[in-house]
């Protein structure tokens, strides 16, 4: 049996969120690596093993952005694994935010934005994978 295609609304939502996350990760990587750390204090990296924002910038762009790119490639290529890749990409975004908060011990409204985008991507991808029963209140037999 062939896997079913998720509703268009879920597919569009995942594409929009993944593009937002990808472009944000690439912009963040550029700012951290080429932009000298975006003006963040270097003291925020004390005890992390990083002496500059180059390493975190590369991780942000390659790992977080790369996961978003793979999810988009899988979706546009009509690969069955696309929805699972979106779940993984949303998880990568959430992990990035959790680790960043734990390291710098400072909060920015952007943390909330990117946490929400990762969470939305995870939830919608799980729905695209079939976690939403139809009809919703159908009883199991």
C-alpha positions in Angstrom: 0.0 0.0 0.0 1.4 3.4 -1.0 1.7 6.0 1.8 -0.9 8.7 1.6 0.1 12.3 0.9 -0.7 14.7 3.7 -3.2 17.5 3.1 -2.0 20.5 1.2 -2.3 22.7 4.2 0.2 20.6 6.2 2.6 20.5 3.2 2.5 24.2 2.7 2.9 24.9 6.4 6.0 22.6 6.6 7.5 24.2 3.5 7.0 27.8 4.9 8.4 26.9 8.3 11.3 25.1 6.9 12.2 27.9 4.5 12.0 30.4 7.4 14.2 28.2 9.6 16.7 27.6 6.7 17.1 31.2 5.8 17.3 32.2 9.5 20.0 29.6 10.1 22.0 30.8 7.1 21.7 34.4 8.1 22.7 33.5 11.6 25.7 31.6 10.3 26.7 34.6 8.2 26.4 36.9 11.1 28.2 34.7 13.6 31.1 33.8 11.2 31.5 36.8 8.9 29.8 39.4 11.0 32.0 39.0 14.0 29.5 37.3 16.3 26.6 39.8 15.7 27.9 41.9 18.5 27.3 39.2 21.1 29.7 39.4 24.1 32.6 36.8 23.8 32.1 36.1 27.5 29.0 34.2 26.6 31.3 31.5 25.2 33.3 31.1 28.4 33.5 27.4 29.4 32.1 26.2 26.0 35.3 25.2 24.3 34.7 27.9 21.7 37.0 30.9 21.6 35.0 32.8 18.9 31.6 32.6 17.3 33.0 30.9 14.2 32.3 27.3 15.5 28.8 28.0 16.7 28.0 29.8 13.4 29.2 26.9 11.3 27.1 24.4 13.5 24.1 26.7 13.1 24.4 26.9 9.3 25.5 23.4 8.5 23.6 21.3 11.1 20.5 23.3 11.8 20.2 24.8 8.3 21.4 21.6 6.7 18.6 19.6 8.3 16.1 22.2 7.0 17.5 22.0 3.5 17.4 18.2 3.5 13.7 18.3 4.7 12.9 20.7 1.9 14.7 18.6 -0.7 12.9 15.5 0.4 9.6 17.3 0.3 10.1 18.9 -3.1 11.5 15.6 -4.4 8.3 13.8 -3.2 10.3 11.4 -1.1 8.3 9.4 1.5 10.9 10.3 4.2 10.1 14.1 3.8 7.7 14.2 6.8 10.2 12.4 9.1 12.9 14.7 7.9 10.8 17.7 8.9 10.3 16.2 12.3 14.1 15.8 12.6 14.7 19.3 11.4 12.2 20.7 13.9 14.0 18.7 16.6 17.4 20.1 15.6 16.0 23.6 15.8 14.6 23.0 19.3 17.9 21.4 20.5 19.8 24.4 19.1 17.6 26.8 21.1 17.8 24.7 24.3 21.6 24.4 24.1 22.0 28.1 23.3 19.9 29.1 26.3 21.8 26.8 28.5 25.2 28.2 27.3 24.5 31.9 27.3 22.0 32.0 30.1 20.3 35.0 28.4 16.8 35.2 26.8 15.8 37.1 23.7 12.4 37.2 22.0 14.1 35.6 19.0 14.6 32.5 21.2 10.8 32.3 21.5 10.3 32.8 17.8 12.7 30.0 16.8 11.5 27.7 19.6 7.9 28.2 18.2 9.0 27.6 14.7 10.8 24.3 15.6 7.8 23.2 17.7 5.4 24.0 14.9 7.5 22.1 12.4 7.7 19.0 14.7 3.9 19.0 15.4 2.9 19.5 11.8 5.3 16.9 10.6 3.9 14.4 13.1 0.4 15.2 11.8 1.7 14.8 8.2 3.0 11.4 9.2 -0.6 10.4 10.1 -0.9 11.1 13.8 -4.2 12.8 13.3 -7.0 10.2 13.0 -9.8 10.7 10.6 -12.5 11.1 11.8 -10.9 12.6 14.9 -13.3 11.1 17.5 -13.5 7.7 15.9 -13.4 4.9 18.5 -10.9 2.1 18.3 -12.4 -1.4 18.0 
